[in-house]
Amino acid sequence: MKKIIISTIATLAIASVSLSANEITIMDEKSPEFMLGKQTHINMKFVPDDNKDMWLKAGVRIQGTFENVNTDYNGNKTNTNLSDAYLRRVRFEVAAGFGHGVSFTMDVRNDKSNYGIENDEGTFNVGDAYVKIKKPFDTSLVNFKLYRAKIDVSRTETVKSARVIAYDRPYIADIAAQYISFNRRGTNVQMYGDWDKKIHYQIATGAATSPNKIYDAAGDKASSDAIELSKQSYFFGGKVVLSPFDGWEETSRTETYFGQGKHFEVGASYWSVPQLAGTIGNGSDFDVNRDLINLEVSAHYKGLFVQAEYFDFSNVVKDWNPTTGGLETSDSTGWYVTSEYVIAEWGFVAPFVRYETQDRYEALADATVTSALGGINWYLKGNTIKAGIVYQQDHFGVDATSNGGQAKDVQKIKVTSQFFF
């Protein structure tokens, strides 16, 4: 009996060591050593003992924001000064590998929970939900994603939100995220790949966004009960990104490098929705097409990171809900630049700045929006645990607001935090 007990204990011990050493992983061994240790990989990975080609990943992301927003209207509307605390992002992420390079990734989210003075709880919904088919022809040049996967309308929109410098992306990038496909991930099929990390590409087609998700020049959306669609095409387009210098190749889409390594890349994309037709609330018919051109450049060398993007939108709607006449359209252009410097010697404290400007409707006199922000991030455990403070100052021109012809200036102070793996 004693031999049986000893044998059983030894077997369980060996199995336990094997499981803990080989079957469950979370830590990023290439990570720098932060104040609270190395950062984690995206999600914890579980590998079954009887099929090493299959796996399961699970993880969480929570971002909290405490902010004060002061709005000064250049007219007779009452100024406001509001304080709020909310959960910027709340997400549960899961992924599963089926072997042979096939996997499924999805998340459920309740972003901006308790946001605003109404303290809206929001609702949980699906974010990513895609099947990845990796290297079906044993080459990195050809890979596929099916269903709800991001199309690369913007570098900062494509970077995972846990890896962006500021939790709220530039206004112009958020507009681009809805301009072609719902939340840049309406159900689609895409092919992508790279050649030796020197050339990256993506081409895609799928479900276009709807009018009540596209902002007009004043920053309003179409009323869902005022638009009746009769024709809508698929979107199509693609992006190419080049890393021309040896040793400066971009290996992953991120904004947080923690002072490690270097990269340089330039990219360009074109996306189009050839047809969107129907009837607006006053009975007028409309038929518009939408095109988006995006140019990007990013680089980092040790602690310094710089990123910039330019956007050109065609056929932006002046007002989705006109009282008379049909829809009026014009073009819109703008850009932003952001930069961060990581001071590893000071516990990975990282000051950052960002500036953006957009003419939201070129045919109007004052549809310009500008935004400038500065802040400091503190990477306590890389992106796994971090905190920050941000000051932001925005200006909205007379024709870029729905305030009855009143321009406005907005100042925001935010204290942010993130827990993620």
C-alpha positions in Angstrom: 0.0 0.0 0.0 2.8 2.4 0.9 4.5 1.8 -2.5 1.2 2.5 -4.2 0.7 5.8 -2.3 4.3 6.9 -3.0 3.9 6.0 -6.7 0.6 7.9 -6.9 2.1 11.0 -5.2 5.1 10.9 -7.6 2.9 10.6 -10.6 0.8 13.5 -9.6 3.8 15.6 -8.8 5.4 14.9 -12.2 2.0 15.7 -13.9 1.7 18.9 -11.9 5.2 20.0 -12.9 4.6 19.2 -16.5 1.4 21.1 -16.6 2.7 24.2 -14.8 5.9 24.3 -16.9 4.5 23.5 -20.3 0.7 23.8 -20.6 -0.2 27.2 -19.1 1.7 30.3 -20.1 1.1 34.0 -19.5 4.4 35.9 -18.9 6.3 37.8 -21.7 9.9 36.7 -21.2 11.2 39.3 -23.6 9.6 42.1 -21.6 11.7 44.6 -19.7 11.7 44.4 -15.9 9.2 47.0 -14.7 8.6 48.1 -11.1 6.0 45.3 -10.7 7.7 42.8 -12.8 7.6 41.7 -16.5 4.4 42.4 -18.5 2.2 39.5 -19.6 1.3 38.3 -23.1 -2.2 39.0 -24.4 -4.3 36.5 -22.5 -3.4 33.3 -20.6 -2.8 30.3 -22.9 -3.9 26.8 -22.0 -2.7 23.8 -24.1 -4.3 20.3 -23.6 -2.0 17.4 -23.0 -3.6 15.1 -25.6 -3.5 17.6 -28.6 -0.6 20.2 -28.6 -2.0 21.8 -31.7 -5.1 23.0 -30.0 -5.2 25.7 -27.3 -7.4 28.1 -25.4 -6.6 31.7 -24.4 -8.6 33.9 -22.0 -8.0 37.3 -20.6 -9.5 40.6 -19.3 -9.1 44.3 -19.9 -10.4 47.1 -17.7 -9.6 50.8 -18.2 -10.9 53.4 -15.6 -11.1 57.1 -16.1 -11.8 60.0 -13.7 -12.2 63.2 -15.6 -13.3 66.9 -15.4 -14.7 68.5 -18.6 -15.1 72.3 -18.8 -17.0 73.6 -21.9 -17.0 77.3 -22.9 -19.5 78.2 -25.6 -18.8 81.3 -27.7 -22.4 82.4 -27.6 -25.4 82.5 -25.3 -25.5 78.8 -24.4 -24.7 78.1 -20.7 -21.1 77.0 -20.0 -20.7 73.7 -18.2 -18.2 72.1 -15.8 -18.8 68.4 -15.2 -16.9 65.8 -13.4 -17.3 62.1 -14.2 -15.9 58.7 -13.4 -16.5 55.7 -15.7 -15.0 52.5 -17.1 -13.6 53.4 -20.4 -13.3 49.8 -21.5 -14.5 46.6 -19.8 -13.8 43.4 -21.8 -13.5 39.7 -21.6 -11.4 38.2 -24.3 -11.1 34.6 -25.5 -9.4 32.8 -28.3 -9.2 29.1 -29.4 -6.8 27.3 -31.7 -8.2 24.4 -33.8 -4.8 23.2 -35.1 -3.3 23.6 -38.6 -3.1 27.4 -38.3 -6.9 27.9 -37.7 -8.0 29.9 -34.7 -11.0 31.9 -33.5 -10.8 35.2 -31.5 -13.6 37.2 -29.9 -14.4 39.5 -27.1 -17.5 40.8 -25.3 -17.4 44.4 -24.1 -19.2 47.1 -22.2 -17.2 50.2 -23.0 -17.9 53.6 -21.4 -19.9 52.0 -18.5 -21.3 54.7 -16.1 -20.3 57.3 -18.7 -21.8 60.8 -18.5 -24.1 62.4 -15.9 -26.8 59.8 -16.7 -24.4 57.1 -15.5 -25.5 54.8 -18.4 -24.6 51.2 -17.8 -24.5 50.4 -21.5 -24.9 46.9 -22.8 -22.5 44.0 -23.5 -21.9 43.4 -27.2 -19.5 41.5 -29.4 -16.3 43.3 -30.6 -13.9 41.1 -32.5 -15.2 37.8 -33.7 -13.1 36.4 -36.4 -11.6 33.1 -37.7 -7.9 33.4 -38.7 -6.4 31.0 -41.2 -2.6 31.4 -40.8 -0.2 30.5 -43.6 -2.4 28.0 -45.5 0.3 27.8 -48.2 3.2 27.8 -45.8 4.2 31.4 -46.5 3.7 34.6 -44.5 2.5 36.3 -47.7 -0.9 34.8 -47.5 -3.2 34.7 -44.5 -6.9 35.1 -44.1 -9.4 36.5 -41.6 -13.2 36.0 -41.8 -16.1 37.8 -40.1 -15.6 40.6 -37.5 -12.0 41.6 -37.9 -10.5 45.1 -38.2 -9.8 46.7 -41.5 -6.8 49.0 -41.4 -8.4 52.4 -42.0 -5.9 53.9 -39.5 -2.8 52.8 -37.7 -3.9 54.0 -34.3 -7.4 52.4 -34.8 -5.8 49.1 -35.7 -3.5 49.1 -32.7 -5.1 47.2 -29.8 -6.6 49.7 -27.3 -4.5 48.1 -24.5 -1.4 49.3 -26.4 -2.3 52.8 -27.4 -0.7 55.8 -25.6 -4.0 57.7 -24.9 -7.2 55.7 -24.3 -9.2 58.1 -26.4 -7.9 58.1 -29.9 -7.9 61.2 -32.1 -11.3 62.5 -33.2 -10.4 62.2 -36.8 -9.3 58.6 -36.4 -12.6 57.7 -34.7 -14.5 59.2 -37.6 -12.5 57.1 -40.0 -13.3 54.0 -37.9 -17.0 54.4 -38.8 -16.7 55.9 -42.3 -16.3 52.7 -44.3 -17.4 49.8 -42.1 -19.1 49.6 -38.7 -16.5 50.2 -36.0 -14.0 49.3 -38.7 -14.9 45.6 -38.3 -18.3 45.0 -40.0 -18.4 41.4 -41.2 -15.8 41.0 -43.9 -13.3 38.8 -45.5 -9.7 39.8 -45.8 -6.3 38.6 -47.0 -3.1 39.9 -45.5 0.5 39.1 -45.1 4.1 40.3 -45.2 7.3 39.8 -47.1 10.2 39.4 -44.7 8.6 42.1 -42.5 9.6 44.6 -45.2 6.2 44.9 -46.9 2.9 44.3 -45.2 -0.5 44.4 -46.9 -4.2 43.9 -46.3 -7.1 43.7 -48.8 -10.7 43.3 -47.7 -14.3 43.5 -48.6 -17.5 43.3 -46.6 -20.4 45.0 -44.9 -20.4 48.8 -45.2 -21.5 51.1 -42.3 -25.0 52.6 -42.1 -25.9 56.3 -42.1 -26.7 56.4 -38.4 -23.1 55.5 -37.6 -21.5 58.2 -39.8 -21.1 61.7 -38.4 -22.0 64.7 -40.5 -20.0 67.9 -40.5 -21.6 69.1 -37.2 -20.7 65.9 -35.5 -24.3 64.4 -35.5 -25.5 61.1 -36.8 -28.5 60.4 -39.0 -31.7 59.6 -37.1 -32.3 55.8 -37.4 -36.0 56.3 -38.2 -35.4 59.1 -40.7 -33.3 57.2 -43.2 -34.7 54.5 -45.5 -32.0 52.6 -47.4 -32.8 51.2 -50.8 -29.2 50.3 -52.0 -26.0 49.7 -50.3 -22.9 48.0 -51.7 -20.0 46.2 -50.0 -17.0 48.2 -49.1 -13.6 47.3 -50.6 -10.0 48.5 -50.3 -6.7 47.8 -48.8 -3.4 49.1 -47.2 0.3 48.7 -47.9 2.9 49.3 -45.2 6.7 49.5 -46.0 9.7 49.1 -43.6 12.5 50.2 -46.0 15.5 50.2 -43.6 17.3 47.0 -42.6 17.1 46.4 -38.8 14.1 48.9 -38.5 11.3 46.5 -39.5 7.9 46.8 -37.8 7.1 43.4 -36.3 3.8 44.3 -34.5 1.2 47.1 -34.5 1.7 48.9 -31.2 2.3 52.4 -29.8 4.1 51.2 -26.6 7.7 50.0 -27.1 9.0 50.8 -23.5 12.3 52.1 -24.9 13.3 48.9 -26.5 14.6 48.5 -30.1 13.7 50.6 -33.1 11.4 50.7 -36.2 10.4 52.9 -39.1 7.5 52.4 -41.5 5.3 54.3 -43.9 1.9 53.2 -45.2 -1.0 54.1 -47.4 -4.5 52.8 -47.8 -7.6 53.4 -50.0 -11.1 52.3 -48.9 -14.4 52.8 -50.7 -18.2 52.3 -50.4 -19.3 52.7 -54.0 -23.0 53.2 -53.3 -25.3 54.2 -50.5 -28.8 55.2 -51.6 -32.2 55.8 -50.1 -34.6 58.4 -48.8 -34.1 60.9 -46.0 -36.7 62.2 -43.5 -38.0 65.0 -45.6 -38.7 62.7 -48.5 -35.7 63.6 -50.7 -33.7 60.8 -52.3 -29.9 60.5 -52.0 -27.2 58.5 -53.6 -23.6 59.0 -52.4 -20.4 57.1 -52.5 -17.7 57.4 -49.9 -13.9 57.1 -50.2 -11.2 57.3 -47.6 -7.5 57.8 -48.2 -5.2 57.3 -45.2 -1.4 57.9 -45.1 0.7 56.9 -42.1 4.3 57.1 -40.8 5.6 55.9 -37.5 9.1 55.4 -35.9 10.7 54.7 -32.6 14.3 54.7 -31.5 14.8 53.4 -28.0 12.7 55.7 -25.8 11.4 58.1 -28.5 8.3 57.2 -30.4 6.6 59.4 -33.1 3.5 58.6 -35.2 1.5 60.7 -37.7 -1.5 60.1 -40.0 -3.3 62.0 -42.7 -6.9 61.4 -43.7 -8.9 62.5 -46.8 -12.7 61.8 -46.7 -14.8 62.3 -49.8 -18.5 63.1 -49.8 -18.9 64.0 -46.2 -22.6 64.9 -45.5 -23.3 68.5 -44.3 -26.5 67.6 -42.4 -28.1 64.1 -42.3 -31.4 65.6 -41.2 -32.1 68.7 -43.4 -35.6 70.2 -43.2 -35.7 71.0 -47.0 -33.8 69.8 -50.0 -31.5 66.8 -50.4 -28.2 65.9 -48.9 -25.2 68.3 -49.5 -21.7 66.9 -49.5 -18.1 68.1 -49.6 -14.7 66.8 -48.8 -12.9 66.7 -45.4 -9.2 66.5 -44.6 -7.0 66.4 -41.5 -4.1 64.9 -39.6 -2.6 64.2 -36.2 0.8 63.6 -34.8 1.6 62.0 -31.5 4.9 61.4 -29.6 6.0 59.7 -26.4 9.4 59.5 -24.6 9.9 56.6 -22.2 12.3 57.2 -19.4 13.3 53.7 -18.3 15.7 55.0 -15.7 12.8 56.7 -13.9 10.6 53.5 -13.6 9.3 53.7 -17.2 7.6 57.1 -16.8 6.6 58.3 -20.2 5.5 61.9 -21.1 3.6 62.2 -24.3 1.9 64.8 -26.5 -0.6 64.8 -29.4 -2.0 67.4 -31.8 -4.7 67.1 -34.4 -6.6 69.3 -36.8 -9.4 68.6 -39.2 -11.5 70.6 -41.6 -14.7 68.6 -41.3 -16.4 70.2 -44.3 -14.3 72.2 -46.8 -17.3 74.0 -48.3 -18.2 75.7 -45.0 -16.4 78.7 -43.5 -15.5 77.3 -40.1 -15.8 73.6 -39.7 -12.4 73.2 -38.2 -11.7 71.1 -35.1 -8.3 71.2 -33.3 -7.2 69.2 -30.3 -4.0 69.3 -28.3 -3.1 67.1 -25.3 -0.2 66.2 -23.1 0.2 63.7 -20.3 2.3 61.2 -18.5 2.0 57.4 -18.5 3.6 55.3 -15.9 4.1 51.7 -17.0 4.1 49.8 -13.7 4.0 46.4 -15.4 4.1 47.4 -19.0 0.6 47.3 -20.5 -0.5 44.8 -17.9 -0.7 47.5 -15.2 -0.3 51.2 -16.0 -1.6 54.6 -14.9 -1.6 58.1 -16.4 -2.8 61.7 -16.3 -3.8 63.7 -19.4 -4.7 67.4 -20.1 -6.6 68.1 -23.3 -7.8 71.3 -25.0 -10.1 71.2 -28.0 -11.7 73.9 -30.2 -14.8 73.3 -32.4 -15.5 75.9 -35.0 -19.0 77.4 -35.6 -19.8 75.0 -38.4 -18.4 71.9 -36.6 -21.0 71.8 -33.8 -24.7 71.4 -33.5 -25.0 74.2 -31.0 -27.0 76.7 -33.1 -24.0 78.3 -34.7 -21.9 78.5 -31.5 -18.3 77.6 -31.5 -17.0 76.0 -28.3 -13.7 75.3 -26.4 -13.4 72.2 -24.2 -10.8 71.5 -21.6 -10.4 68.0 -20.1 -8.3 66.6 -17.3 -8.2 62.8 -17.0 -6.7 60.3 -14.6 -6.5 56.9 -16.2 -5.6 53.3 -15.2 -5.4 49.9 -16.9 -5.3 46.3 -15.8 -4.9 43.8 -18.7 -3.7 40.4 -19.6 
